[in-house]
Amino acid sequence: MENVTSEQIDTLVEFQKKETEIAGIKVFLNNSPEKLDVFDEKINEFQQALEEKELDFKKMKKKYRENESDVQVNLEKIKKKDIQLMSIKSNKDYQALLTAIEDLKTQNSGLEDEMIEFLDVLDDNEAALSKERAEFSLIKDQILTEKNELEQKCENKRKKLSDLNSDLNKISEKVAPDLMKRYNSIREKIKGVAIAAAKNSVCQACYINIPPQMYNELYKSDTLNFCPNCQRIIYVKNES
């Protein structure tokens, strides 16, 4: 067992605490771009659905105006043919013109029936669109608020990360080089915490009992001890 002071152990624990916090912030920041993209995707999804309904509504209105225009064109044709009737001499031509007028009137009747149906649908769709526009506005505001909150949190985390890295450098200067080398070696091997408290004769990292003699040695605070199970550096934790 190597000599080490309790102050060195305390400093190493504080170093690990900072490293753990830094790792957590890095995970948060690494995952944030994907979360921010989700906010944009939600807005685009809602907006695209609304735009498709708006387009269908515009197509329907266009079809209504086309029918309306066709009715007016047919009315003009009927008016002209009515005038032509006055000058027709042949009974055959007269009957043919009457048939043409009736066909135009039949076309207009069908167009007008279709326009009436369009009006009912247009009214319903316009009311539904008005409601969906209002809902989209609320949803968009809510999503943008959440996105802004996440962006602000990211900014705070980046500032915190900068402060922690600065603290980490200062703390590392207080740890003996050999102890820091041992700590880094264990951390790299285990891919996790390298130093753990021992409480009630149990390692708080792997939760395996520590032999009584070794546990008693921890109270001396002048030697470097390792968990016989997980090989982490262990130190005694106040049991009160």
Long-range contacts (C-beta under 8 A, 24 or more apart in sequence): 1-217, 1-223, 1-224, 1-225, 2-178, 2-182, 2-223, 2-224, 3-222, 3-223, 3-224, 4-176, 4-179, 4-222, 4-223, 4-224, 5-221, 5-222, 6-221, 6-222, 8-175, 8-176, 8-179, 9-195, 9-221, 9-233, 9-235, 11-171, 11-174, 11-175, 12-175, 12-179, 12-180, 12-183, 12-195, 12-233, 13-195, 13-197, 13-235, 14-171, 15-168, 15-171, 15-172, 15-175, 15-183, 16-183, 16-193, 16-194, 16-195, 18-164, 18-167, 18-168, 18-171, 19-168, 20-193, 21-164, 22-161, 22-164, 22-165, 22-168, 25-157, 25-160, 25-161, 25-164, 26-161, 28-154, 28-157, 29-154, 29-157, 29-158, 29-161, 32-150, 32-154, 35-150, 36-147, 36-150, 36-151, 39-143, 39-144, 39-146, 39-147, 39-150, 40-147, 42-139, 42-143, 43-140, 43-143, 43-144, 46-136, 46-139, 46-140, 47-136, 47-140, 50-129, 50-132, 50-133, 50-136, 53-125, 53-128, 53-129, 53-132, 54-129, 56-125, 57-122, 57-125, 57-126, 57-129, 60-118, 60-121, 60-122, 60-125, 61-122, 63-118, 64-115, 64-118, 64-119, 64-122, 67-111, 67-112, 67-114, 67-115, 67-118, 68-115, 70-107, 70-108, 70-111, 71-108, 71-111, 71-112, 71-115, 74-104, 74-105, 74-107, 74-108, 74-111, 75-108, 77-104, 78-104, 78-105, 78-108, 179-224, 182-224, 182-233, 183-233, 186-231, 186-232, 186-233, 189-231, 190-230, 190-231, 190-232, 193-232, 194-232, 194-233, 195-232, 195-233, 195-234, 195-235, 196-227, 196-230, 196-232, 196-233, 196-234, 196-235, 197-234, 197-235, 197-236, 197-237, 198-227, 198-234, 198-235, 198-236, 198-237, 199-236, 199-237, 199-239, 200-239, 203-227, 203-229, 203-230, 203-232, 203-234, 204-237, 205-230, 205-232, 206-230, 206-232, 210-234
